[in-house]
Amino acid sequence: MEESKRKDLILRLRKRAEIRRQIPGRKSVQEGKPDRLADLLDEAAAALELCSGSSGNARCSGET
């Protein structure tokens, strides 16, 4: 994946997680519980960041 596209995707994933956590009508927000989907979005962004510096790594390039 092109570096600028990867950075854009990371920013969009993090922003979407932030937005989900701020929606007052969400049950998890009302109960003060973690938003599992927002956590997954953050986790995916972190994984992409980790892989951005190791494009030669088979685990990061999508190969198994």
N, C-alpha and C positions, 0 to 999 in steps of 0.2 A: 504494500500500500504506500502511496506517495506520502512523504512526510507532512506536507501541509494538510492533506486530507485526514491523516491520522490525528494531527493536533486539533483540527476542527471537530472531528468525531469525539475526541476526549472532552473538549470543552462543552459540546452539546450533551453528552452523557451526564456530565457533572451538573450542568445547568438544569437539566430535566429532573435530576435527583433533588436538587435544591428546591425547585418549584413544587414537586410532590410533597416535600416536607413542610411547606408553608401554606398549603391549602387548608383553611380552617375547618371545612366540612368533612375532611377525611377522618375516618374512625380512629386510625392510629394516632393522628394529631390530637384529636379530642381526648383520647385515653393516655396520651403521653408515651405511647409505645413506639418502638422503632418501625419504620416503614421498610418491609423486607425487599420490595421491588426497588426502592430508592437505594438501599444498601447494595443490591446487585448491580445497579447502574454505576455506582461509585467503584465497585469491585472490578467491573469491566473496564472502566476508565483507567484504573490503576494497572491492570494487566496490560493494556495497550501502551501505557507509559513505560512499563518495565521492558516490553518488547521493542520499543522504538530504538533503544540503544544496542539491541542484539539481534539485528535482522538476519544474521547468519545462523542463529540458533534454530534448530528444527522444531522445538516446541513453540516458538513464537511465529514461525512462518506458516503454520497451519498443517505441517506434516506430522505424522505419527510414527 
